[in-house]
């Protein structure tokens, strides 16, 4: 790894996200950012640091605690030809402005017969960080269930930068969910960390990445759980179990073909999700893979996700319900043994 690459990885995820937004704002003066504490404070995680100083308060607006109001403002700006980035501090808080997200942004393109585009990004932070039931959810399954929205959840700085650029250039409404744990761990050494170019670049929305090759089990997941899955794959590799890890990158679009090709080759599929189990990603992806390759194409299929309970306040209890390394390795061992 070059010194240059070391320097860029050392920037930390929030700085990489801010850089991506800045490059897009330089390229396109219709991009405006609105949210709580995103200007002078640079965002609660530092992911908009320096943007207001660089582009001014007219393009990076500090909003009061009024999510319904400034989210509605973003919808109006998108209809008027702007490209708003609306930051909702935690994904849990989108509940107070859900009307604007799923009844306005998600439906306007359809209801206008395709005449009105909706180029808006709802940037928010999800994931479990020991902050109890109202501040530790992922919720990407909720937004994926609502037609008209794209839902993105990256796992490393390289993908955050490229997917954020793609989101800001898209003409569709996108819920962009950054994981709180990854944002808080500045300088984290990611197991999967492609080089981060200085320039702007995009990663196609809906294109999964095979981040570890394997032959015995296919493990599909996304966001911070990719790192957990890679750790589990390294552990079971010492026991002779070869795991292929796929980072989905997004829930909508969902790259079923990449997962199906891998599962058809390994014969086993494990879908792991930090979001809730019922009516979620694990069941949806599993069924889509079965529809593509048939039941005869799989020897085993299993899933692991958050039980249908609110996130406990005690960190020890949170760790007991969120799929972690121990739970994933246990599943992989059981599948490799045919259980």
VOKEGU-904453 format. One record per residue: residue in three letters; x, y, z of N, C-alpha, C in turn. Coordinates in steps of 0.02 Angstrom, whole numbers. Atoms other than C-alpha are relative to their C-alpha. Layout:
// VOKEGU-904453
> Ala, X, Y, Z, X, Y, Z, X, Y, Z
...
***
This chain:
// VOKEGU-904453
> Unk, 42, -60, 0, 0, 0, 0, 44, 62, 0
> Unk, -41, -60, 6, 70, 169, -51, -13, 47, 58
> Unk, 10, -50, -52, 96, 313, 70, -62, 41, -15
> Unk, 58, -39, 21, -35, 407, -31, -64, -35, 22
> Unk, 60, 38, -18, -161, 269, -2, -8, -1, 76
> Unk, 2, -2, -73, -116, 262, 183, -30, 65, 24
> Unk, 24, -66, -20, -148, 448, 196, -76, 5, -11
> Unk, 70, -7, 16, -319, 434, 114, -43, -45, 44
> Unk, 37, 44, -46, -374, 286, 220, -1, 31, 70
> Unk, -4, -31, -66, -317, 383, 374, -47, 59, 8
> Unk, 47, -56, -4, -438, 523, 329, -61, -18, 43
> Unk, 60, 21, -36, -577, 421, 408, -61, 6, -45
> Unk, 60, 3, 42, -748, 382, 335, -36, 67, -5
> Unk, 35, -64, 7, -832, 550, 379, 34, 48, -48
> Unk, -36, -45, 44, -695, 647, 289, -6, -21, -73
> Unk, 8, 26, 69, -710, 535, 135, -69, 18, -27
> Unk, 68, -18, 21, -898, 565, 130, -4, 74, -16
> Unk, 1, -72, 12, -874, 753, 146, 36, 17, -64
> Unk, -37, -12, 62, -746, 748, 6, -42, -17, -61
> Unk, 43, 19, 56, -867, 656, -108, -54, 52, -13
> Unk, 52, -51, 8, -1005, 782, -75, 29, 64, -29
> Unk, -32, -61, 23, -885, 927, -103, 16, -4, -75
> Unk, -16, 8, 71, -827, 859, -271, -62, 5, -43
> Unk, 62, -4, 38, -1006, 840, -328, -29, 71, 1
> Unk, 25, -69, -3, -1052, 1015, -268, 41, 45, -45
> Unk, -42, -38, 47, -905, 1084, -367, -23, -12, -72
> Unk, 19, 19, 68, -964, 991, -521, -69, 26, -19
> Unk, 70, -15, 14, -1149, 1035, -504, -26, 51, 52
> Unk, 21, -52, -48, -1208, 1199, -427, -74, -4, 18
> Unk, 70, 10, -21, -1387, 1134, -412, -5, -42, 64
> Unk, 0, 41, -61, -1336, 1024, -264, 0, 46, 61
> Unk, 3, -36, -63, -1387, 1097, -96, -8, -51, 56
> Unk, 3, 44, -58, -1371, 1018, 76, -40, 34, 55
> Unk, 42, -27, -54, -1500, 1042, 215, -4, -52, 56
> Unk, 5, 46, -56, -1499, 966, 388, 19, 34, 66
> Unk, -16, -25, -66, -1473, 989, 574, 74, -5, 15
> Unk, -71, -2, -20, -1297, 1042, 625, 48, -21, -55
> Unk, -45, 22, 54, -1224, 1003, 453, 47, 55, -23
> Unk, -40, -56, 25, -1152, 1176, 424, 59, 16, 44
> Unk, -54, -22, -44, -1049, 1259, 559, 31, -58, 39
> Unk, -25, 57, -40, -1034, 1098, 661, 28, -56, -44
> Unk, -26, 51, 45, -998, 990, 508, -33, -68, 7
> Unk, 37, 62, -8, -1127, 859, 554, 19, -36, 64
> Unk, -11, 34, -64, -1144, 751, 709, 58, -49, -5
> Unk, -55, 46, 9, -1017, 628, 636, 59, 32, -39
> Unk, -52, -34, 38, -913, 757, 540, -1, -14, -74
> Unk, 3, 20, 70, -972, 696, 370, -18, 57, -47
> Unk, 8, -59, 42, -1010, 873, 308, 48, 55, 22
> Unk, -48, -49, -25, -861, 958, 389, 31, 41, -56
> Unk, -32, -46, 47, -798, 1110, 294, -43, 19, -59
> Unk, 41, -14, 60, -939, 1113, 166, -30, 69, 2
> Unk, 31, -66, -4, -1025, 1269, 230, 53, 55, -10
> Unk, -54, -48, 9, -861, 1364, 240, 21, 5, -73
> Unk, -23, 3, 70, -819, 1310, 63, -53, 25, -49
> Unk, 52, -14, 49, -988, 1332, -23, -51, 52, 24
> Unk, 44, -51, -26, -1078, 1456, 89, -64, -27, 30
> Unk, 61, 19, -36, -1235, 1452, 196, -60, -6, -46
> Unk, 56, 7, 47, -1347, 1466, 41, -4, -71, -28
> Unk, 0, 68, 28, -1294, 1291, -16, 8, -53, 54
> Unk, -4, 47, -56, -1261, 1209, 154, -37, 33, 58
> Unk, 45, -34, -46, -1406, 1257, 265, -7, -38, 66
> Unk, 16, 28, -66, -1417, 1225, 452, -74, 8, 13
> Unk, 72, -2, -11, -1598, 1180, 486, -16, -8, 74
> Unk, 23, 13, -68, -1693, 1186, 650, -24, -72, 7
> Unk, 25, 68, -11, -1760, 1026, 728, -72, -2, -26
> Unk, 65, -2, 34, -1902, 1017, 602, 4, -43, -63
> Unk, -13, 45, 56, -1875, 864, 493, -56, 3, -52
> Unk, 56, -2, 47, -2048, 871, 415, 5, 61, -45
> Unk, -3, -62, 39, -2020, 1051, 360, 57, -2, -50
> Unk, -56, -5, 48, -1846, 1038, 285, 2, -59, -48
> Unk, 6, 55, 48, -1880, 868, 206, -49, 20, -55
> Unk, 47, -26, 50, -2032, 945, 122, 31, 54, -44
> Unk, -36, -50, 39, -1922, 1090, 69, 43, -34, -53
> Unk, -42, 36, 48, -1805, 964, -12, -40, -28, -58
> Unk, 44, 26, 53, -1948, 884, -109, -18, 57, -49
> Unk, 16, -57, 42, -1999, 1056, -173, 59, 23, -42
> Unk, -60, -20, 36, -1821, 1099, -221, 15, -49, -58
> Unk, -11, 49, 53, -1805, 936, -319, -50, 11, -57
> Unk, 49, -14, 52, -1966, 976, -412, 18, 63, -40
> Unk, -18, -63, 32, -1895, 1148, -451, 65, -5, -40
> Unk, -60, 9, 41, -1739, 1074, -534, 66, -2, 39
> Unk, -61, 6, -41, -1616, 1070, -388, 13, -74, 16
> Unk, -18, 67, -21, -1527, 917, -320, 16, 2, 75
> Unk, -11, -7, -72, -1551, 924, -131, 27, -64, 32
> Unk, -21, 53, -45, -1458, 817, -6, -28, 18, 68
> Unk, 33, -12, -64, -1566, 807, 150, 29, -47, 52
> Unk, -28, 43, -51, -1477, 745, 304, -47, -6, 59
> Unk, 37, 16, -61, -1581, 661, 438, 51, -32, 47
> Unk, -56, 20, -42, -1463, 640, 584, 5, -75, 12
> Unk, 4, 72, -10, -1516, 462, 630, -59, -26, -41
> Unk, 54, 28, 40, -1622, 349, 520, -63, -9, 41
> Unk, 58, 8, -44, -1736, 321, 670, -46, 61, -2
> Unk, 39, -61, -2, -1793, 502, 654, -41, 12, -63
> Unk, 37, -11, 62, -1861, 483, 477, -75, -10, 11
> Unk, 71, 9, -14, -2024, 430, 557, -39, 64, 2
> Unk, 37, -63, -7, -2069, 611, 589, -9, 35, -67
> Unk, 9, -31, 66, -2053, 654, 404, -14, -52, -54
> Unk, 10, 55, 47, -2102, 489, 324, -50, 18, -55
> Unk, 49, -23, 50, -2249, 572, 235, 35, 28, -61
> Unk, -35, -31, 56, -2128, 673, 129, 43, -51, -38
> Unk, -43, 49, 31, -2018, 522, 95, -40, -49, -42
> Unk, 33, 54, 36, -2142, 387, 46, -63, 21, -37
> Unk, 59, -22, 36, -2295, 486, -9, 14, 56, -50
> Unk, -18, -53, 46, -2207, 629, -97, 59, -21, -44
> Unk, -59, 15, 39, -2029, 589, -151, -6, -65, -39
> Unk, 3, 66, 32, -2063, 406, -189, -53, -5, -54
> Unk, 57, 9, 45, -2223, 435, -288, -8, 54, -54
> Unk, 12, -56, 46, -2210, 601, -380, 18, -19, -72
> Unk, -20, 19, 68, -2118, 527, -530, -55, -42, -33
> Unk, 53, 44, 25, -2252, 393, -550, -65, 38, -13
> Unk, 65, -35, 5, -2401, 507, -519, 0, 53, -54
> Unk, -4, -50, 53, -2337, 633, -646, 7, -32, -69
> Unk, -8, 34, 64, -2326, 501, -781, 71, 5, -26
> Unk, -70, -4, 21, -2137, 516, -783, 24, 69, -19
> Unk, -19, -68, 21, -2138, 703, -819, 40, 36, 54
> Unk, -34, -34, -55, -2074, 754, -647, 50, -48, 32
> Unk, -52, 40, -32, -1908, 683, -587, 7, 21, 73
> Unk, -7, -14, -72, -1860, 677, -403, 73, -14, 21
> Unk, -71, 11, -16, -1669, 694, -387, 16, 24, 71
> Unk, -10, -18, -70, -1657, 695, -197, 34, -58, 36
> Unk, -35, 50, -41, -1541, 604, -76, -17, 13, 73
> Unk, 12, -3, -72, -1597, 569, 102, 60, -34, 33
> Unk, -61, 26, -31, -1430, 548, 190, -12, -8, 75
> Unk, 15, 12, -70, -1443, 468, 361, 47, -53, 27
> Unk, -45, 48, -32, -1354, 356, 486, -42, -52, 37
> Unk, 36, 55, -34, -1416, 186, 545, 49, -47, 33
> Unk, -44, 51, -29, -1349, 37, 639, 3, 2, 75
> Unk, -1, 9, -73, -1322, -24, 815, 65, 25, 31
> Unk, -59, -28, -34, -1205, 75, 928, -11, 4, 75
> Unk, 13, -2, -71, -1274, 41, 1101, -41, 59, 22
> Unk, 40, -60, -16, -1400, 182, 1097, -74, -14, 7
> Unk, 68, 20, -18, -1560, 86, 1135, -48, 2, -59
> Unk, 50, 17, 50, -1723, 61, 1043, -14, 54, -52
> Unk, 19, -54, 45, -1748, 233, 964, 59, 31, -37
> Unk, -59, -30, 31, -1570, 268, 907, 49, -53, -28
> Unk, -47, 53, 20, -1497, 101, 850, -27, -45, -55
> Unk, 29, 42, 52, -1598, 39, 702, 34, 9, -67
> Unk, -24, -6, 69, -1551, 6, 521, -55, 25, -46
> Unk, 62, -20, 34, -1724, 14, 439, 5, 0, -77
> Unk, -1, -1, 73, -1664, -10, 259, -54, -45, -29
> Unk, 54, 42, 23, -1792, -149, 244, -66, 37, -5
> Unk, 61, -40, 2, -1930, -25, 283, -3, 40, -65
> Unk, 0, -42, 60, -1879, 92, 141, 0, -41, -64
> Unk, 0, 44, 59, -1848, -52, 21, -71, -24, -16
> Unk, 69, 24, 9, -2030, -104, 47, -44, 52, -35
> Unk, 40, -54, 28, -2091, 65, -18, 19, 13, -72
> Unk, -18, -9, 71, -2098, 72, -209, 19, 72, -17
> Unk, -22, -66, 23, -2006, 217, -290, 64, 25, 31
> Unk, -61, -21, -33, -1857, 230, -174, 57, -48, -15
> Unk, -60, 41, 1, -1680, 168, -199, 31, 4, 70
> Unk, -26, 4, -69, -1592, 113, -39, 72, -26, -2
> Unk, -71, 15, 5, -1402, 113, -22, 30, -4, 70
> Unk, -33, 8, -65, -1295, 52, 125, 70, -26, -10
> Unk, -68, 21, 14, -1107, 48, 92, 36, -27, 61
> Unk, -37, 31, -56, -975, -41, 197, 71, 26, 9
> Unk, -69, -24, -8, -808, 48, 167, 7, 68, -32
> Unk, -7, -68, 26, -740, 221, 124, -1, 5, -76
> Unk, -1, -1, 73, -707, 181, -60, -71, -1, -28
> Unk, 68, 7, 26, -887, 128, -88, -44, 58, 22
> Unk, 37, -60, -21, -958, 272, 15, 11, 57, -49
> Unk, -15, -57, 44, -870, 397, -97, -32, -10, -69
> Unk, 27, 12, 67, -920, 316, -262, -75, -5, -2
> Unk, 72, 6, -1, -1098, 276, -212, -34, 66, 17
> Unk, 28, -66, -14, -1129, 449, -140, 0, 43, -64
> Unk, -3, -37, 63, -1072, 526, -305, -55, -25, -48
> Unk, 53, 27, 44, -1188, 408, -400, -69, 21, 24
> Unk, 65, -20, -28, -1332, 451, -283, -15, 73, -17
> Unk, 11, -71, 14, -1309, 638, -306, -10, 15, -74
> Unk, 11, -9, 72, -1307, 617, -495, -64, -34, -25
> Unk, 60, 37, 20, -1461, 506, -498, -61, 46, -3
> Unk, 63, -37, 4, -1632, 572, -548, -54, -31, 43
> Unk, 49, 35, -42, -1717, 456, -423, 10, 16, 74
> Unk, -8, -10, -73, -1751, 476, -236, 38, -58, 31
> Unk, -44, 51, -29, -1621, 383, -135, 6, 10, 75
> Unk, -14, 1, -71, -1610, 338, 49, 70, -29, 8
> Unk, -71, 18, -4, -1422, 332, 84, 17, -9, 74
> Unk, -8, 15, -71, -1388, 246, 250, 73, -17, 16
> Unk, -69, 12, -24, -1215, 261, 328, -5, -34, 68
> Unk, 3, 35, -64, -1177, 147, 475, 34, 41, 54
> Unk, -26, -42, -54, -1152, 240, 638, 66, -26, 28
> Unk, -61, 28, -28, -1019, 120, 701, 60, 14, -45
> Unk, -55, -14, 46, -913, 146, 545, 18, 74, 1
> Unk, -13, -72, -3, -933, 335, 556, 38, 19, 62
> Unk, -32, -17, -64, -876, 337, 737, 71, -25, 6
> Unk, -66, 30, -6, -721, 231, 710, 47, 31, -52
> Unk, -44, -35, 47, -609, 358, 625, 68, -34, -2
> Unk, -64, 34, 8, -451, 283, 554, -4, -75, 3
> Unk, 11, 73, -4, -527, 108, 557, 37, -34, -58
> Unk, -34, 40, 50, -427, -24, 464, -51, -51, -27
> Unk, 50, 43, 29, -557, -104, 350, 33, -61, -32
> Unk, -27, 60, 32, -529, -284, 295, -4, 5, -76
> Unk, 8, -10, 72, -595, -240, 123, 3, 75, -13
> Unk, -8, -72, 8, -529, -69, 73, 36, 16, -66
> Unk, -31, -20, 64, -500, -32, -112, 29, 70, 4
> Unk, -30, -66, 3, -393, 118, -154, -53, 54, -12
> Unk, 47, -55, 8, -483, 285, -144, 32, 54, -44
> Unk, -29, -52, 43, -444, 398, -292, -14, 70, 26
> Unk, 11, -70, -17, -424, 585, -265, -60, 29, -37
> Unk, 52, -28, 43, -544, 621, -407, -69, -27, 18
> Unk, 68, 25, -7, -731, 600, -412, -8, -63, -43
> Unk, 16, 60, 38, -793, 430, -469, -67, -26, 25
> Unk, 64, 28, -20, -956, 334, -464, 4, -76, -1
> Unk, 11, 73, -1, -1004, 155, -422, -73, -10, -19
> Unk, 70, 9, 21, -1161, 93, -511, -44, -22, 58
> Unk, 49, 20, -51, -1311, 82, -396, -29, -68, -18
> Unk, 28, 66, 12, -1368, -97, -376, 50, -51, -25
> Unk, -52, 47, 22, -1202, -182, -415, 38, -25, 61
> Unk, -33, 30, -58, -1142, -300, -278, 74, -13, -15
> Unk, -71, 14, 7, -958, -339, -247, 17, -65, 37
> Unk, -27, 60, -34, -878, -508, -210, 64, 21, 35
> Unk, -57, -26, -38, -758, -458, -71, 44, -55, 27
> Unk, -42, 57, -19, -693, -633, -31, -23, -60, -41
> Unk, 16, 59, 40, -684, -785, -144, -6, -61, 45
> Unk, 9, 61, -38, -744, -952, -78, -36, -53, -40
> Unk, 28, 55, 38, -809, -1121, -130, -52, -41, 38
> Unk, 44, 43, -39, -911, -1196, 13, -67, 32, 18
> Unk, 61, -35, -20, -1038, -1064, 67, 3, 71, -29
> Unk, 8, -70, 20, -1100, -899, -7, -33, 37, 57
> Unk, 27, -42, -53, -1128, -765, 125, -13, 69, -30
> Unk, 19, -66, 27, -1223, -609, 68, -22, 45, 57
> Unk, 19, -48, -52, -1238, -455, 177, 16, 70, -24
> Unk, -15, -68, 20, -1209, -267, 177, 17, 43, 61
> Unk, -17, -49, -51, -1153, -114, 275, 54, -27, 48
> Unk, -53, 20, -46, -1049, -144, 433, 5, -75, 9
> Unk, -2, 72, -8, -1094, -328, 435, 47, -33, -49
> Unk, -50, 27, 46, -978, -353, 286, 65, -14, 37
> Unk, -62, 10, -39, -830, -328, 403, -7, -58, 49
> Unk, 12, 55, -46, -906, -447, 530, 1, -67, -37
> Unk, 2, 61, 41, -937, -576, 393, 71, -20, -22
> Unk, -69, 15, 21, -757, -562, 332, 40, -29, 59
> Unk, -33, 26, -59, -695, -589, 509, -20, -73, 13
> Unk, 24, 69, -10, -804, -744, 526, 28, -47, -53
> Unk, -27, 41, 54, -745, -808, 357, 73, -17, 12
> Unk, -70, 13, -15, -564, -791, 412, 6, -53, 55
> Unk, -2, 48, -55, -600, -890, 571, -14, -71, -25
> Unk, 17, 67, 23, -685, -1036, 484, 46, -25, -55
> Unk, -48, 22, 51, -555, -1038, 346, 54, -43, 32
> Unk, -50, 40, -36, -433, -1106, 476, -27, -70, 16
> Unk, 31, 65, -13, -556, -1250, 498, -17, -36, -65
> Unk, 10, 33, 65, -560, -1290, 312, -65, 18, -34
> Unk, 63, -21, 30, -723, -1198, 271, 13, 63, -42
> Unk, -14, -55, 47, -710, -1084, 118, -64, 40, -13
> Unk, 61, -42, 4, -835, -939, 122, 10, 55, -51
> Unk, 1, -57, 47, -874, -821, -21, -45, 54, 30
> Unk, 37, -55, -31, -928, -652, 49, -19, 51, -54
> Unk, 25, -49, 48, -1036, -536, -56, -28, 60, 37
> Unk, 26, -63, -26, -1065, -354, -11, -54, 25, -48
> Unk, 56, -19, 43, -1236, -309, -80, 3, 73, -20
> Unk, -6, -73, 11, -1201, -121, -66, -67, 36, 2
> Unk, 66, -32, -1, -1386, -83, -90, -54, -53, 8
> Unk, 58, 43, -6, -1555, -158, -49, -46, 10, -60
> Unk, 35, -16, 62, -1640, -70, -196, 45, 47, -40
> Unk, 11, 64, 32, -1584, -109, -328, 38, -56, 37
> Unk, -29, 58, -32, -1544, -284, -262, 32, -44, -53
> Unk, -37, 37, 52, -1409, -375, -361, -7, -75, 12
> Unk, 12, 71, -8, -1486, -548, -356, 44, -43, -46
> Unk, -40, 43, 43, -1390, -615, -508, 69, -17, 27
> Unk, -67, 13, -27, -1220, -596, -424, -3, -51, 56
> Unk, 7, 47, -55, -1280, -688, -270, -21, -68, -26
> Unk, 24, 64, 27, -1370, -822, -371, 56, -39, -34
> Unk, -56, 35, 34, -1216, -861, -477, 46, -32, 52
> Unk, -44, 27, -52, -1111, -882, -320, -33, -59, 36
> Unk, 35, 54, -36, -1242, -987, -230, -7, -62, -42
> Unk, 5, 58, 44, -1264, -1099, -381, 66, -39, -2
> Unk, -66, 33, 0, -1077, -1134, -375, 16, -32, 67
> Unk, -16, 27, -66, -1059, -1159, -187, -53, -49, 25
> Unk, 54, 44, -22, -1228, -1243, -161, -30, 19, 67
> Unk, 25, -22, -66, -1255, -1151, 4, -3, 76, 2
> Unk, 9, -73, -5, -1322, -977, 40, -19, 18, 71
> Unk, 17, -30, -64, -1321, -882, 204, -8, 75, -10
> Unk, 12, -72, 4, -1399, -708, 207, -1, 28, 71
> Unk, -6, -29, -66, -1351, -601, 357, -19, 74, -4
> Unk, 26, -69, 2, -1436, -436, 400, -4, 27, 71
> Unk, 5, -33, -65, -1423, -315, 546, -69, 31, 11
> Unk, 68, -25, -5, -1600, -258, 509, -45, -57, 26
> Unk, 46, 49, -29, -1756, -348, 574, -11, -60, -45
> Unk, 6, 63, 36, -1787, -528, 523, -63, -4, -42
> Unk, 63, 12, 35, -1971, -532, 475, -13, 51, -55
> Unk, 19, -42, 57, -2027, -464, 306, 59, 41, -26
> Unk, -58, -40, 16, -1849, -409, 271, 44, -28, -55
> Unk, -48, 16, 52, -1695, -427, 162, 17, -74, -3
> Unk, -22, 70, 0, -1650, -604, 217, -50, -44, -37
> Unk, 51, 40, 34, -1815, -678, 158, -5, 19, -74
> Unk, 8, -24, 69, -1825, -571, 1, 57, -27, -45
> Unk, -57, 22, 41, -1650, -612, -62, 0, -76, -6
> Unk, 2, 73, 3, -1667, -796, -18, -50, -24, -52
> Unk, 52, 20, 47, -1828, -811, -117, 19, 18, -71
> Unk, -20, -20, 68, -1759, -716, -266, 53, -47, -28
> Unk, -51, 47, 23, -1608, -832, -274, -33, -67, -18
> Unk, 35, 62, 15, -1722, -985, -266, -38, 6, -67
> Unk, 37, -10, 63, -1828, -912, -407, 47, -1, -60
> Unk, -47, -2, 56, -1671, -890, -513, 32, -68, -14
> Unk, -38, 61, 12, -1581, -1055, -487, -39, -63, 19
> Unk, 41, 58, -18, -1719, -1168, -418, 23, -33, 64
> Unk, -16, 35, -62, -1726, -1272, -261, 54, -53, -11
> Unk, -50, 52, 13, -1620, -1407, -343, 71, 29, -5
> Unk, -66, -31, 6, -1478, -1281, -363, 33, 14, 67
> Unk, -27, -14, -66, -1454, -1265, -175, -6, -61, 45
> Unk, 2, 53, -51, -1408, -1394, -45, -26, 28, 66
> Unk, 21, -32, -62, -1437, -1271, 97, -12, 74, -11
> Unk, 11, -72, -1, -1507, -1098, 126, -21, 19, 71
> Unk, 16, -21, -68, -1515, -1005, 291, 7, 75, 5
> Unk, -3, -72, -10, -1528, -830, 361, 10, 17, 73
> Unk, -15, -23, -67, -1474, -732, 512, -12, 75, 2
> Unk, 17, -71, -3, -1545, -563, 562, -19, 18, 71
> Unk, 20, -25, -65, -1601, -457, 707, -69, -29, 18
> Unk, 67, 25, -20, -1744, -541, 804, -50, 58, 2
> Unk, 53, -51, 2, -1910, -451, 802, -14, 30, 68
> Unk, 5, -34, -65, -1878, -353, 961, 32, 68, -6
> Unk, -36, -64, -2, -1834, -171, 995, 72, -11, 25
> Unk, -70, 7, -20, -1647, -145, 1018, 5, 13, 75
> Unk, -6, -11, -72, -1607, -168, 1204, 47, 58, 16
> Unk, -42, -56, -21, -1529, -23, 1298, 68, -24, 24
> Unk, -63, 26, -25, -1395, -129, 1382, 43, -25, -57
> Unk, -44, 19, 55, -1245, -152, 1267, 8, -76, -3
> Unk, -8, 72, 0, -1226, -333, 1322, -60, -35, -32
> Unk, 60, 29, 31, -1406, -370, 1270, -3, 16, -74
> Unk, -3, -17, 71, -1384, -277, 1106, 45, -49, -37
> Unk, -48, 46, 31, -1233, -385, 1067, -28, -71, -4
> Unk, 30, 67, 0, -1338, -539, 1107, -50, -9, -57
> Unk, 51, 7, 52, -1469, -500, 975, 25, 20, -70
> Unk, -27, -21, 65, -1368, -415, 836, 47, -55, -26
> Unk, -43, 53, 27, -1286, -544, 720, 74, 21, 2
> Unk, -71, -15, -7, -1102, -542, 770, 43, -56, -26
> Unk, -47, 49, 27, -947, -642, 730, -15, -70, 25
> Unk, 12, 66, -27, -989, -786, 847, -62, -32, -31
> Unk, 61, 28, 29, -1165, -807, 779, 10, -20, -73
> Unk, -12, 15, 71, -1106, -800, 599, 44, -62, -8
> Unk, -43, 59, 5, -965, -925, 626, -37, -64, 19
> Unk, 39, 59, -19, -1086, -1044, 712, -45, -23, -57
> Unk, 42, 17, 57, -1204, -1035, 563, 42, -32, -56
> Unk, -43, 27, 54, -1062, -1064, 440, 23, -70, 15
> Unk, -21, 68, -19, -999, -1215, 536, -57, -49, -8
> Unk, 58, 44, 5, -1173, -1288, 545, -17, -16, -73
> Unk, 15, 12, 70, -1201, -1265, 359, 52, -44, -33
> Unk, -54, 41, 30, -1032, -1338, 312, -5, -73, 22
> Unk, 9, 68, -26, -1074, -1490, 419, -65, -32, -22
> Unk, 63, 27, 25, -1242, -1509, 334, -57, 4, 48
> Unk, 54, -6, -50, -1346, -1460, 485, -46, 57, -16
***
